Amino acid sequence: MKKRYSIVAIVLVIVIAVTYYLLPKNRDRTLINGIENFEPISSDNTNYFLFYPADIRVSQENTIVKEVTIDGKIVQEYEIEDKYFRRMSVHQKPNSIDKLYISLFGEATIDNYYYIYDIPTKQFDRVKLDYFDYEVGVDHIMHYGESVLFQTLVSHKTGEQNNDSETNEFNVSISNFTSKKSFETEYGNPPKWTPLLEFNNKILYGTSGQYGDHDKYVNSGIGVIDLEDQSVKYMNSGKNADMYPLYATEEHAFVLGEAGKVISYDKNFEFNIYEPFKGMSKEDIFFNDESSQLLIDNNRALYHVYSPEKGSIIGLMTYEPEPEFEPLNKEYLEQDSNYRFLYQDTENGEIYIVNSNEKEEKLLIIDNTSFDLKAEIPIENSHLLDFVVKN
């Protein structure tokens, strides 16, 4: 009997040891309380920190940060507990290139704040919205101009979306955080998920078109808001054409129209129409979401276009004196891959791009001057990777 018990005990010890070995090594993670207290200090100046923010949709309660080598080897892991922080959408504008504006997504919540990430100090800062009578929530904070602009989830006047039960139309707001002034959008003209442009003391936003009577497509185009007199005017370059704000300089506002046409408005809102995407067809997709372009200076952007025939194309969009798109001829770019721009780190002279296809997932580290490939880091779960930091 004693021999049988000894064998059972040995087997049990082996099972426990094997199970312990196979379990994820969460025990090695360094626990951090609050994203604002996280200071990424690399054990090697060539390593990178990969941020996988909290996401209850994949049963991940906390933010996981992995320090990896350029070969993808995990050196250290951190787990950040923060009830305010989760999946993040990062926006960068050229006149404030060292700051990133961050809105959150992934939960049906009203977040009365956004984040700023300071690239030189590598610090997150939660910015509260303290000038509203209600919690309005940040839908997104994609914007261009001197002021900080964002869209809300509900109306700042009522704290609700004020849904019309007959038409299903609703109101949200567009706000200038810098001036603390806001505008409630009109019924039937809700904003698209596209950038807000500060231009000639106005705010330009894309209006979401809808199908009205007799299946007629209506209310698509651009809304031009004057916060001073609380008025709005609507423009459309064609008959009920979908339009997407892209970027604005001191002299011009640029809006994407149908079939890759770019409309350039001057300060009198007179416009010219350009066709920068030469050789592409009407079926090509010229703007997918906020990651379709990354402004790298005051006049140029990396721009991603998708063609059903040619696949993914990344090129350089120059906005002035007139819009022009030039595809990049780089060996590391693959037509069968999807690309997602993260941001530009001017401190290290790098641009971070998530690349994925059916065979592999990787993080591309691109030189921000030559656009040559500096490193190619293999990654996992690329769709959950929202941020990268190099120490």
C-alpha positions as CSV (number, residue, x, y, z in Angstrom):
1,M,0.0,0.0,0.0
2,K,2.8,2.4,0.9
3,K,4.4,1.8,-2.5
4,R,1.1,2.6,-4.2
5,Y,0.7,5.8,-2.3
6,S,4.2,6.8,-3.2
7,I,3.6,6.3,-6.9
8,V,0.3,8.3,-6.7
9,A,2.2,11.1,-4.9
10,I,4.9,11.1,-7.5
11,V,2.4,11.2,-10.4
12,L,0.5,14.0,-8.6
13,V,3.6,16.1,-8.2
14,I,4.5,15.6,-11.9
15,V,1.0,16.6,-13.0
16,I,1.1,19.8,-10.8
17,A,4.6,20.6,-12.1
18,V,3.6,20.2,-15.8
19,T,0.4,22.2,-15.3
20,Y,2.4,25.0,-13.6
21,Y,4.8,25.0,-16.4
22,L,2.1,25.2,-19.1
23,L,0.1,28.0,-17.5
24,P,0.7,31.5,-18.7
25,K,3.5,33.2,-16.8
26,N,1.3,35.9,-15.3
27,R,3.2,35.5,-12.0
28,D,6.1,37.3,-13.6
29,R,4.1,40.4,-14.5
30,T,4.8,43.6,-12.6
31,L,1.6,45.1,-11.3
32,I,1.0,48.8,-11.8
33,N,-1.8,50.9,-10.2
34,G,-3.0,53.4,-12.8
35,I,-1.8,54.1,-16.4
36,E,-0.6,57.5,-15.3
37,N,1.9,55.9,-12.9
38,F,3.4,53.6,-15.6
39,E,7.0,54.6,-16.5
40,P,8.3,52.4,-19.3
41,I,12.0,51.9,-18.5
42,S,13.6,49.6,-20.9
43,S,16.2,47.0,-19.9
44,D,17.7,47.7,-23.3
45,N,17.5,50.9,-25.4
46,T,16.6,48.8,-28.4
47,N,13.5,47.3,-26.9
48,Y,9.8,48.3,-27.4
49,F,6.7,48.3,-25.2
50,L,3.6,46.8,-26.7
51,F,0.3,48.0,-25.2
52,Y,-2.7,45.7,-25.2
53,P,-5.4,47.8,-23.3
54,A,-8.1,46.3,-21.2
55,D,-11.0,44.9,-23.2
56,I,-13.9,43.1,-21.5
57,R,-15.0,41.7,-24.9
58,V,-12.0,39.3,-24.8
59,S,-12.2,38.8,-21.0
60,Q,-9.1,41.0,-20.4
61,E,-9.8,43.2,-17.3
62,N,-6.5,45.0,-17.1
63,T,-4.0,46.5,-19.6
64,I,-1.1,44.3,-20.5
65,V,2.2,45.8,-21.6
66,K,4.9,43.6,-23.1
67,E,8.5,44.7,-23.4
68,V,9.9,42.9,-26.5
69,T,13.1,42.8,-28.4
70,I,13.2,43.5,-32.2
71,D,12.9,39.8,-32.6
72,G,9.7,39.7,-30.7
73,K,11.1,38.0,-27.6
74,I,9.2,39.0,-24.4
75,V,11.6,40.5,-21.9
76,Q,9.2,41.7,-19.3
77,E,5.4,42.1,-18.8
78,Y,3.4,44.6,-16.9
79,E,-0.3,44.5,-15.8
80,I,-1.9,47.9,-15.3
81,E,-5.0,48.1,-13.1
82,D,-7.0,51.2,-14.1
83,K,-10.8,51.5,-14.1
84,Y,-10.7,54.5,-16.4
85,F,-8.4,53.1,-19.1
86,R,-9.2,50.6,-21.8
87,R,-9.0,50.1,-25.7
88,M,-7.6,53.3,-27.1
89,S,-7.9,55.3,-30.4
90,V,-4.8,57.4,-30.9
91,H,-4.8,60.7,-32.9
92,Q,-1.8,62.9,-33.8
93,K,-1.8,66.3,-35.4
94,P,1.3,68.0,-37.0
95,N,1.1,71.3,-35.1
96,S,1.2,69.4,-31.8
97,I,3.4,66.5,-33.0
98,D,4.7,65.5,-29.5
99,K,1.3,65.0,-28.0
100,L,-1.2,62.2,-28.8
101,Y,-4.9,62.7,-28.2
102,I,-6.6,59.5,-27.0
103,S,-10.2,58.5,-26.9
104,L,-11.5,55.1,-25.6
105,F,-13.7,52.4,-27.0
106,G,-14.9,48.9,-26.3
107,E,-17.6,49.5,-23.7
108,A,-21.0,51.1,-23.7
109,T,-20.0,53.8,-21.2
110,I,-20.1,57.6,-21.0
111,D,-16.5,58.7,-20.4
112,N,-16.3,62.3,-19.4
113,Y,-12.6,62.5,-20.2
114,Y,-9.9,61.8,-22.7
115,Y,-6.2,61.2,-22.5
116,I,-3.1,63.0,-23.6
117,Y,0.1,61.1,-24.1
118,D,3.3,63.2,-24.0
119,I,5.9,61.5,-26.2
120,P,9.1,63.2,-24.7
121,T,8.2,62.3,-21.1
122,K,6.3,59.0,-22.0
123,Q,3.5,59.9,-19.7
124,F,-0.3,59.5,-19.9
125,D,-2.6,62.2,-18.5
126,R,-6.3,61.9,-18.0
127,V,-8.1,65.2,-19.0
128,K,-11.6,65.6,-17.4
129,L,-14.4,67.5,-19.2
130,D,-15.4,70.0,-16.5
131,Y,-17.4,72.6,-18.3
132,F,-20.7,70.6,-19.1
133,D,-23.9,70.4,-17.1
134,Y,-24.1,66.7,-18.0
135,E,-21.7,63.8,-18.7
136,V,-21.5,63.9,-22.5
137,G,-18.9,61.2,-23.2
138,V,-16.1,61.4,-25.8
139,D,-17.0,59.7,-29.1
140,H,-13.7,60.6,-30.6
141,I,-11.1,63.3,-30.5
142,M,-9.7,63.2,-34.1
143,H,-9.1,66.8,-35.1
144,Y,-6.8,69.3,-36.9
145,G,-6.2,72.9,-35.9
146,E,-4.9,74.9,-33.0
147,S,-7.8,74.1,-30.7
148,V,-8.7,70.7,-29.2
149,L,-12.0,69.5,-30.8
150,F,-14.0,66.4,-30.1
151,Q,-17.4,64.7,-30.7
152,T,-19.7,63.7,-27.8
153,L,-21.9,60.7,-27.4
154,V,-24.9,62.7,-26.3
155,S,-26.2,66.3,-26.5
156,H,-24.4,68.8,-24.2
157,K,-27.8,70.6,-23.8
158,T,-29.8,67.6,-22.4
159,G,-27.4,64.8,-21.6
160,E,-29.4,62.6,-24.0
161,Q,-29.3,61.8,-27.7
162,N,-32.9,63.1,-27.9
163,N,-34.0,60.3,-30.3
164,D,-37.0,61.1,-32.5
165,S,-39.2,58.0,-32.4
166,E,-40.7,58.6,-35.8
167,T,-37.6,59.4,-37.8
168,N,-34.9,57.7,-35.6
169,E,-32.9,61.0,-35.9
170,F,-30.9,62.1,-32.9
171,N,-28.6,64.9,-31.5
172,V,-25.0,64.8,-30.3
173,S,-22.6,67.7,-29.9
174,I,-19.3,68.9,-31.2
175,S,-17.2,70.8,-28.7
176,N,-14.1,73.0,-28.6
177,F,-12.2,72.1,-25.4
178,T,-9.9,75.0,-25.8
179,S,-12.7,77.7,-25.9
180,K,-15.2,75.6,-23.8
181,K,-17.9,76.2,-26.5
182,S,-20.1,73.5,-28.0
183,F,-22.7,73.0,-30.7
184,E,-25.6,70.5,-30.7
185,T,-26.0,68.9,-34.1
186,E,-29.3,69.3,-35.8
187,Y,-31.7,66.4,-36.4
188,G,-30.9,64.4,-39.5
189,N,-27.3,65.6,-39.6
190,P,-25.3,63.5,-37.1
191,P,-21.5,63.5,-37.6
192,K,-19.5,60.7,-39.2
193,W,-16.6,59.0,-37.6
194,T,-14.1,61.3,-39.3
195,P,-11.8,64.1,-38.3
196,L,-13.0,67.6,-37.2
197,L,-11.3,70.4,-39.0
198,E,-10.8,73.8,-37.5
199,F,-10.7,76.2,-40.4
200,N,-11.2,80.0,-40.8
201,N,-12.8,80.2,-37.3
202,K,-15.3,77.4,-38.2
203,I,-15.5,73.7,-37.5
204,L,-16.0,71.3,-40.4
205,Y,-17.5,67.9,-39.9
206,G,-18.8,65.1,-42.1
207,T,-22.6,64.6,-42.0
208,S,-23.9,61.0,-42.1
209,G,-26.3,60.6,-45.0
210,Q,-29.6,58.6,-44.6
211,Y,-32.1,57.1,-46.9
212,G,-35.3,59.1,-46.7
213,D,-38.6,59.0,-48.6
214,H,-38.6,56.9,-51.8
215,D,-35.2,55.5,-50.8
216,K,-33.6,58.9,-51.6
217,Y,-30.1,59.4,-50.1
218,V,-30.2,62.7,-48.2
219,N,-28.2,64.9,-45.7
220,S,-24.8,63.7,-46.8
221,G,-22.0,66.2,-47.1
222,I,-20.2,68.7,-44.8
223,G,-21.5,70.7,-41.9
224,V,-19.8,74.1,-41.2
225,I,-20.3,75.2,-37.6
226,D,-19.9,78.7,-36.3
227,L,-19.6,78.4,-32.5
228,E,-19.9,82.1,-31.9
229,D,-23.4,82.5,-33.3
230,Q,-24.4,78.8,-32.9
231,S,-25.2,78.4,-36.6
232,V,-24.5,75.7,-39.1
233,K,-24.4,75.6,-42.9
234,Y,-24.3,72.5,-45.1
235,M,-22.3,71.9,-48.2
236,N,-22.0,69.2,-50.8
237,S,-19.8,69.1,-53.9
238,G,-22.2,66.9,-55.8
239,K,-25.7,65.6,-55.6
240,N,-26.0,63.8,-52.2
241,A,-22.3,62.7,-52.3
242,D,-20.7,61.2,-49.3
243,M,-17.9,63.5,-48.1
244,Y,-15.1,62.9,-45.5
245,P,-13.0,65.7,-43.9
246,L,-9.3,65.0,-44.3
247,Y,-7.1,67.9,-43.2
248,A,-6.9,71.7,-43.0
249,T,-4.1,74.1,-43.3
250,E,-4.2,77.9,-42.8
251,E,-5.4,78.4,-46.4
252,H,-7.4,75.3,-47.3
253,A,-9.6,72.6,-46.0
254,F,-9.4,69.3,-47.7
255,V,-12.4,66.9,-48.0
256,L,-12.6,63.5,-49.7
257,G,-15.5,63.2,-52.1
258,E,-16.7,60.4,-54.3
259,A,-14.4,58.0,-56.2
260,G,-11.2,59.4,-54.6
261,K,-11.8,63.0,-55.6
262,V,-10.4,65.6,-53.1
263,I,-12.2,68.9,-52.7
264,S,-10.1,71.9,-51.6
265,Y,-12.0,74.8,-50.0
266,D,-10.5,78.3,-49.6
267,K,-11.4,80.7,-46.9
268,N,-14.4,81.9,-48.9
269,F,-15.5,78.3,-49.2
270,E,-15.1,78.4,-52.9
271,F,-13.6,75.1,-54.0
272,N,-11.6,73.2,-56.6
273,I,-11.8,69.4,-57.2
274,Y,-8.6,67.4,-57.6
275,E,-8.0,63.7,-58.5
276,P,-4.8,62.8,-56.7
277,F,-5.3,59.0,-57.0
278,K,-4.4,58.6,-60.6
279,G,-4.8,55.2,-62.2
280,M,-7.3,54.0,-59.6
281,S,-10.9,53.0,-60.2
282,K,-14.2,54.0,-58.6
283,E,-14.4,50.7,-56.8
284,D,-11.3,51.4,-54.8
285,I,-11.6,52.4,-51.2
286,F,-9.9,55.7,-50.5
287,F,-10.8,56.2,-46.9
288,N,-11.6,53.4,-44.3
289,D,-11.3,55.0,-40.9
290,E,-9.1,57.2,-38.7
291,S,-6.1,55.0,-39.4
292,S,-6.2,55.6,-43.1
293,Q,-3.8,58.5,-42.9
294,L,-1.1,59.7,-40.6
295,L,0.1,63.3,-40.9
296,I,3.9,63.4,-40.7
297,D,4.3,67.2,-41.1
298,N,2.2,70.3,-41.8
299,N,1.6,69.3,-45.5
300,R,2.2,65.6,-45.9
301,A,0.6,62.4,-44.8
302,L,1.1,58.7,-45.1
303,Y,-2.1,57.5,-46.8
304,H,-3.5,54.0,-47.1
305,V,-5.7,53.1,-50.1
306,Y,-7.3,49.7,-50.8
307,S,-8.0,48.4,-54.3
308,P,-9.9,45.1,-54.9
309,E,-7.6,44.6,-57.9
310,K,-4.2,45.9,-56.6
311,G,-4.6,45.3,-52.9
312,S,-3.2,47.6,-50.2
313,I,-1.3,50.7,-51.4
314,I,0.5,53.0,-49.0
315,G,1.7,56.3,-50.4
316,L,2.6,59.9,-49.6
317,M,-0.2,62.4,-49.8
318,T,1.0,66.0,-50.3
319,Y,-1.8,68.6,-49.7
320,E,-0.5,71.9,-51.0
321,P,-0.2,73.5,-53.5
322,E,-2.7,70.9,-54.6
323,P,-3.4,67.3,-53.5
324,E,-1.1,64.7,-54.9
325,F,-0.7,61.0,-54.0
326,E,2.5,59.1,-54.7
327,P,2.7,55.4,-53.8
328,L,5.7,54.3,-51.8
329,N,8.0,51.8,-53.7
330,K,9.2,49.8,-50.7
331,E,9.9,46.1,-50.6
332,Y,8.4,45.6,-47.2
333,L,5.0,46.7,-48.3
334,E,2.7,43.8,-49.3
335,Q,-0.4,44.0,-51.3
336,D,-2.2,41.2,-49.5
337,S,-1.7,42.8,-46.0
338,N,-3.8,45.2,-44.0
339,Y,-2.1,48.2,-42.4
340,R,-3.0,50.4,-39.4
341,F,-1.0,53.5,-38.6
342,L,-0.4,54.1,-34.9
343,Y,1.7,57.3,-34.7
344,Q,5.0,59.0,-35.3
345,D,7.7,59.2,-32.6
346,T,9.8,62.2,-33.6
347,E,12.1,61.7,-30.6
348,N,13.3,58.4,-32.1
349,G,12.6,59.3,-35.7
350,E,10.2,56.4,-36.2
351,I,6.7,55.6,-37.4
352,Y,4.8,52.6,-36.1
353,I,2.5,50.6,-38.4
354,V,0.6,47.4,-37.5
355,N,0.8,44.9,-40.4
356,S,-1.4,41.8,-40.6
357,N,-2.4,39.1,-43.2
358,E,-3.5,35.5,-43.1
359,K,0.0,34.2,-42.6
360,E,1.6,36.6,-40.1
361,E,1.3,39.7,-37.8
362,K,4.0,42.2,-37.3
363,L,4.9,45.7,-36.1
364,L,6.7,47.7,-38.7
365,I,9.2,50.3,-37.5
366,I,9.7,52.9,-40.2
367,D,12.2,55.7,-40.5
368,N,10.1,58.9,-40.5
369,T,12.3,60.6,-43.1
370,S,13.2,57.9,-45.7
371,F,10.3,55.6,-44.9
372,D,12.7,52.7,-45.0
373,L,12.1,49.7,-42.8
374,K,14.2,49.8,-39.5
375,A,12.7,46.8,-37.9
376,E,10.0,44.2,-38.3
377,I,8.8,42.8,-34.9
378,P,6.6,39.6,-34.9
379,I,3.5,40.1,-32.8
380,E,0.4,38.3,-31.7
381,N,-3.2,39.5,-31.6
382,S,-2.5,42.5,-33.8
383,H,-6.1,43.6,-33.7
384,L,-5.8,44.2,-29.9
385,L,-2.5,46.1,-30.1
386,D,-3.3,49.8,-29.8
387,F,0.0,51.4,-28.8
388,V,3.8,51.1,-28.9
389,V,6.6,52.9,-27.0
390,K,10.3,52.9,-27.5
391,N,12.4,53.9,-24.5
